[in-house]
Structures are given as C-alpha cells and as structure tokens.
Amino acid sequence: MHHTLSVTVQDKPGVLARVASMCALRGFNIRSLAVGPIHQPGLSRITLVVDDVAVEQVTKQLHKLVNVLKVSELDPNDSLEREVMLVRVSADPGIRREVRDTAEVFGATTIDVGAKTVTFELCDHPQRLSDFLALIGHYGVVDLVKSGRIAMARDAKAKTKAGTEQ
C-alpha cells in the first residue's frame, strides 16, 4: 500500500532536490513525484506518493525542511487523484478499429497513428489507468510513459436541512 502526500513549498531553487535527497538519504521509496505552481504566487505543491511503511517518518522529515510550509496526507476516499498516460500499442490495419473501440470505452484519445501502432492519451485515476493497460495490453504495448500523480483533497459538501448532500 502507498500514501499520497500534498506538500506546499516555497517556489525556490533546490527545494525539490532537498525533498528528493531527504527521501534518498533515509531510504524512503518515492513511487510518484509531481511538482507545479499553485494559485498563490511564490508557492508550489509537491505531490509525493510513498510506501506505507515510511509515511509517518517521511512526514516528520519533510516538516524539518526549511522551505516546506505544509504537509498533508490525502485520504484516498476523500481526494481527487489523476495521472496522465501515453501508451503506444501494436495495431496492424486489420485490428486498428477494434483497438480504438476498446480505448474509446475508457475515454482514451488517439493522438498518433503509425504504420503498425496507435498511440493513446488518457488522464484519469491511477487505478483506471491500470485497468486500461490490463485490457489494452493483450494487443502488445510498444511504449509507455506516465506522469507523476497529482492530487488534492475534495471540497467539503454542503448539507441541507434534511441532512443530504447538495
């Protein structure tokens, strides 16, 4: 099992290197890492996915880093998680329509067609990407690249007087 951490940091040179070095020096395995600016000028968010055994220690060590402002563990049931995947699949002209129909079920977009391959783009929950790969994989995956995971907590739902969510 793994845990997703949302780390708000100052947008300064070397911050990402310090986070990655801290994990490496302490033997923490980073399963996924993504970083980008947020809505507040001068700040960035690092989304870090780590193994189960290390989550508490990683959180404690991150809090010690100078440019780290906030560390939150995201509950998988109460957060939004996405990854982007590009996958090139073997698809001779005779089966190309079948391959594209299969990908369409998952909402994958065809972004390139070669002589013997089709390349798809899919942005979705990491488990859905795995499900797509399991289904499309029997055609033969030629190349694959995935982004790091990005995630944020879900917004709180408003409650009505009857106690139901709006």
Wavefront OBJ file of the C-alpha trace (Angstrom):
o trace
v 0.000 0.000 0.000
v 1.084 3.571 -0.516
v 0.208 7.052 0.717
v -0.202 10.343 -1.126
v 1.258 13.446 0.497
v 0.495 17.014 -0.541
v 3.449 19.255 0.315
v 3.199 23.041 -0.042
v 6.643 24.581 -0.507
v 8.226 27.908 -1.316
v 8.933 28.126 -5.041
v 12.714 28.440 -4.761
v 15.641 26.750 -6.493
v 16.731 23.500 -4.853
v 13.561 22.737 -2.880
v 12.652 19.693 -4.965
v 16.246 18.460 -4.803
v 16.221 18.742 -0.995
v 12.950 16.786 -0.758
v 14.232 14.044 -3.082
v 17.619 13.926 -1.307
v 15.969 13.643 2.093
v 13.982 10.646 0.874
v 17.026 9.025 -0.735
v 19.272 9.535 2.303
v 16.721 7.911 4.597
v 15.888 5.063 2.220
v 12.300 6.129 1.514
v 10.968 4.860 -1.810
v 9.226 7.529 -3.892
v 6.616 5.799 -6.053
v 5.467 9.012 -7.753
v 6.522 12.647 -7.681
v 4.943 15.694 -9.328
v 5.523 19.382 -8.690
v 3.983 22.568 -10.008
v 2.890 26.070 -9.037
v -0.339 26.667 -7.141
v -2.757 29.606 -7.095
v -0.663 31.532 -4.552
v 2.335 33.352 -6.075
v 5.700 32.089 -4.880
v 4.386 28.680 -3.776
v 4.371 25.235 -5.352
v 2.819 21.898 -4.470
v 4.715 18.658 -4.462
v 2.553 15.561 -4.689
v 4.556 12.679 -3.291
v 3.486 9.038 -3.203
v 5.439 6.892 -0.731
v 5.285 3.341 0.587
v 3.119 2.514 3.593
v 5.982 1.766 5.969
v 7.560 5.193 5.562
v 4.659 7.656 5.618
v 4.940 8.868 9.230
v 8.694 9.221 9.074
v 8.561 10.975 5.685
v 6.021 13.454 7.053
v 8.180 14.215 10.103
v 11.307 14.693 7.994
v 9.507 16.924 5.462
v 8.355 19.244 8.267
v 12.031 19.778 9.184
v 12.950 21.161 5.743
v 13.222 24.964 5.675
v 11.156 25.700 2.535
v 8.336 23.275 3.406
v 5.264 25.147 4.636
v 2.622 22.420 4.947
v 2.434 18.622 4.676
v -0.900 16.819 4.411
v -1.662 13.158 3.866
v -4.563 12.794 1.454
v -7.227 10.214 2.225
v -7.770 8.190 -0.976
v -11.527 8.133 -0.322
v -11.693 11.895 0.128
v -9.315 13.186 -2.552
v -9.069 13.648 -6.289
v -6.108 11.880 -7.920
v -5.047 11.923 -11.567
v -2.194 10.748 -13.764
v -1.598 11.222 -17.474
v -0.507 8.263 -19.575
v 0.684 7.952 -23.161
v 0.699 4.374 -24.452
v 1.691 3.099 -27.889
v 0.036 -0.205 -28.815
v 0.650 -2.613 -31.699
v -2.232 -2.257 -34.136
v -1.936 -3.550 -37.672
v -4.552 -2.027 -40.001
v -6.734 -5.157 -39.699
v -7.338 -4.692 -35.944
v -6.951 -0.930 -35.659
v -10.708 -0.258 -35.356
v -11.011 -2.887 -32.579
v -8.101 -1.356 -30.647
v -9.528 2.155 -30.974
v -13.013 0.989 -29.900
v -11.502 -0.633 -26.809
v -9.648 2.574 -25.935
v -12.762 4.661 -26.511
v -14.575 2.791 -23.720
v -12.045 4.324 -21.294
v -12.193 7.774 -22.870
v -8.662 7.478 -24.258
v -7.815 9.873 -27.070
v -5.986 8.673 -30.166
v -3.067 11.070 -30.610
v -0.957 9.280 -33.222
v -1.391 6.533 -35.790
v 1.675 4.834 -37.246
v 2.086 2.082 -39.811
v 1.776 -0.647 -37.158
v 0.886 1.223 -33.951
v -1.668 3.532 -32.372
v -0.790 5.906 -29.519
v -3.368 6.878 -26.907
v -3.537 9.551 -24.238
v -5.537 9.010 -21.076
v -5.903 11.204 -17.992
v -7.714 9.507 -15.140
v -7.460 7.971 -11.679
v -4.346 5.753 -11.388
v -6.448 2.591 -10.903
v -8.408 3.340 -14.068
v -5.118 3.678 -15.984
v -4.100 0.251 -14.674
v -7.444 -1.191 -15.754
v -6.982 0.312 -19.224
v -3.490 -1.191 -19.511
v -4.760 -4.608 -18.450
v -7.404 -4.507 -21.185
v -5.338 -2.975 -23.988
v -2.141 -4.827 -23.081
v -3.003 -8.020 -24.941
v -2.564 -6.123 -28.228
v 1.051 -5.509 -27.249
v 2.346 -2.386 -25.525
v 5.220 -0.938 -27.556
v 5.949 2.112 -25.376
v 4.501 3.670 -22.251
v 5.046 6.814 -20.207
v 3.093 8.113 -17.215
v 3.241 11.405 -15.381
v 3.601 11.647 -11.657
v 0.383 11.650 -9.696
v -1.299 14.931 -8.898
v -3.889 15.108 -6.142
v -5.946 17.416 -3.974
v -8.478 16.992 -1.195
v -12.122 17.050 -2.215
v -14.118 20.133 -1.321
v -16.492 19.749 1.615
v -20.091 19.144 0.544
v -22.823 21.433 1.804
v -25.503 19.795 3.941
v -29.166 20.643 3.568
v -31.633 20.751 6.439
v -32.710 17.198 5.629
v -29.088 16.058 6.060
v -28.457 15.155 2.428
v -25.528 16.372 0.368
v -26.035 19.005 -2.289
l 1 2 3 4 5 6 7 8 9 10 11 12 13 14 15 16 17 18 19 20 21 22 23 24 25 26 27 28 29 30 31 32 33 34 35 36 37 38 39 40 41 42 43 44 45 46 47 48 49 50 51 52 53 54 55 56 57 58 59 60 61 62 63 64 65 66 67 68 69 70 71 72 73 74 75 76 77 78 79 80 81 82 83 84 85 86 87 88 89 90 91 92 93 94 95 96 97 98 99 100 101 102 103 104 105 106 107 108 109 110 111 112 113 114 115 116 117 118 119 120 121 122 123 124 125 126 127 128 129 130 131 132 133 134 135 136 137 138 139 140 141 142 143 144 145 146 147 148 149 150 151 152 153 154 155 156 157 158 159 160 161 162 163 164 165 166
